[in-house]
């Protein structure tokens, strides 16, 4: 059995999925493209990252580091933020951080 789908129906399905995902967020996201740093160990080792978006609950960052620890500190001077974070997810160079 074959299912035929039009481009418009696929586009609408994708838009509906985006709306459902955005509704799960408890706080709005602010889009940014600014540099920050991640403090990743007790010795103060730092990794530069690019903050893609940020909210009261967390941030999405991009880092060239292949590994990030489960707990880290986001130091984001442009927004006057220094927060302990939990690594919520990682996909390639992108990572989701949850403020704890």
N, C-alpha and C positions, 0 to 999 in steps of 0.2 A: 504494500500500500504506500503510495506517495502522497505527501502533503505539499500542496502548492501555496506559497506565501508571496504576497506582493511586497515590494519595497516599502510602500506606505504602511502596511500592517506591521512589518518588522520595526520601522521607525517609531510607530505609535507604541509598540510593546516596549521598546527601549526607553522612550520618554516616561511611560508609566512606571517602569522599574526604577528610573532615576528619582521620580517623585516619591515612590515608596521608600527608597533608601534615605532621601533627605528628611522624610517625616520621622524617621527613627532617631534623628539627632535631637538631643534635648536643648542644645544651644546653637545659635547661628554661627557659621564659620566666616572669618574675615580672610579674604584672599590676600596673600603677600608674596613677595619674591625677594626676601631679604636674608642675608647671611646671619647665622648664629653659631653657637658652638655647643657640643655635647661633651660633658665631663663624664668619662666612662669608667673610671676606676678610682680607688682611694689615693693613688699617687697623683691625681689631678690630670691624667692624660686627657688631652682634648682632641676632638675631631670637628672640623668645620662642616657645617651642613647648611642647606638652603631650606628655609621654611616656606612651604607652599600655601598652607592655611593654618589658622589658629582659632581656637574658641576658648570658652571658660573651662572646658573639659579636657582639651588636649590639642595636639597639632599633628599635621602631616609634614614630614621632613624628607629631604633627599640627601643621601650621604654616599660618598664613594667607598666607604668602609663595607666590606663584605659581611662583617659581623658586628652586632650591637648587643650589649648585655641586656638582661631582663629589667634591670633597674639602672637609671642614669639620671643626669641632671641636664636640663636644657637651660643654657645661659643665653638669653635673647635681649641684649642691651637696648636695641631700638624700641622695644615695647616695655622695657623695664621689668622683664620677667626672668626669674631664676627659680626653676621649679623642679622638684623631684618627680620623675616620670617612670611609668611602667611601659615597656615595649608591648603594644597591643597586637601589632602585626607587622610583617615585613614581606615585601614583594619586590625582588630585585634591589634597586637602589632606593626605593621608597619605603618609608616606615611610618606607622601610626603610633603616636605617643599619647598615653593617658596620664593626666596630672593626678598625683596622689598626695 
